[in-house]
C-alpha cells in the first residue's frame, strides 16, 4: 500500500523558514512527479511546487524565489524549503506523488501557520 508521510509543518513568524518533508513508500514501480499543494478553508487545493523524476522543478508564481523543492530518489522523499514566509502562506500543505506506471496519491496534510 502506498503511503506518503509528511513532516515539518508548524508555526513560524513572518520572514522565517520551515522545511517540509514527504517520505513515500509502497510504490512497487517507483514515483514519477512529486510535489506539494496547499489549501485554506473554503478554497481549492493549489499547486505550490512539483519536481519531475528528472529533477525539473515547477513553482507557483507566488512562491518563486522563496521556496525550493528538492528530491532524494534513493529515499523516495521530496522536500520543500520555505524561506521568507508570509502570513498568506498559511495553509494545510499536502504532499502529492504520481505513481508509476499510473495513479496518484495524496498525503494527509501538514499545517503551516505564519504569524504576522
Number of C-alpha atoms within 10 A of each C-alpha: 6 13 16 21 17 21 15 15 18 14 14 18 14 17 14 14 17 18 16 21 22 27 17 23 16 13 16 11 10 16 24 17 19 29 27 27 20 22 19 15 8 6 8 10 16 14 18 24 24 25 21 17 14 10 15 11 17 16 18 13 10 11 17 12 11 13 20 18 24 20 22 11 13 6 11 18 20 25 23 22 15 20 17 15 23 20 15 13 21 19 20 18 25 25 30 24 28 19 19 14 12 9 10 15 16 18 18 14 22 20 18 21 20 21 16 11
